[in-house]
Amino acid sequence: MNSYETVGDYHELTKDQGDFLLFETVEGDSQLVSRTQLRNLLVTTKANLDFVFVASCHSEFVGRIFLEAGAKHVICIDHKQQVDDNAVITFTEAFYDAIFSNAMDVCRAFLNAKVMVSITHNKDESNMFRLLIRENYLEEVAQRKQSASRRS
């Protein structure tokens, strides 16, 4: 069921119906998931996604779907760019090392990983990585910090 022909069939079936993601089921079949379905899934399961990392070329579009579905941060690749696999590996290692070993927040770990890609590969590769942040998330953080400082 998973083939280029099937993807073409899905394209024809969903044309003019909005945007969809194509997921693989446990059985290996393809399943279309719309923006609305993804958002509803995350809301009904009360998923609290601190960050989503979509490590594939041209993934900004997919990243925006996760952002709209409620993720606080989404790391993805510029929608116009095809990133080198080795740059993604460097970024991923640096990012997760910063998150788990150095206890950095997502924004600092993202910047740290971009610097590592820039040093190890080049600045062009580094600039392909995008950090999308939920619009009201920064306001929420500022309000929490302000509330905490009032209590002290």
DAFEN-V900136 format. One line per field, one symbol per residue. ss: DSSP state (a for helix, b for strand, c for the rest). psi: psi as a letter, one per 20 degrees, with the letter a starting at -180 (. if undefined). burial: 1 if it has 24 or more other C-alpha atoms within 12 Angstrom, else 0. A space follows every 50 residues. Layout:
ss = ???
psi = ???
burial = ???
This chain:
ss = cccaaaaaaaaaaacccccbbbbbcccccbbbbbaaaaaaaaaacccccc bbbccccccaaaaaaaaaccccbbbbbcccccccaaaaaaaaaaaaaaaa cccccaaaaaaaaaaaaaaaccaaaaccbbbbbcccaaaaaaaaaaaaaa ac
psi = horhggggghghhipjjaqqqoqprhijrqppprggggghghghikpnog qponmqqkjhggghghghiiqgqppappiiqoqpghhgggggggghghgh gikqrggghggghggggggherhgghihpqopppgighggggggggghhh h.
burial = 00000000010000000001100000000001101001100000000010 11111110111111111111111111110001100011111101110100 00000110111111111000000011111111110000000000000000 00
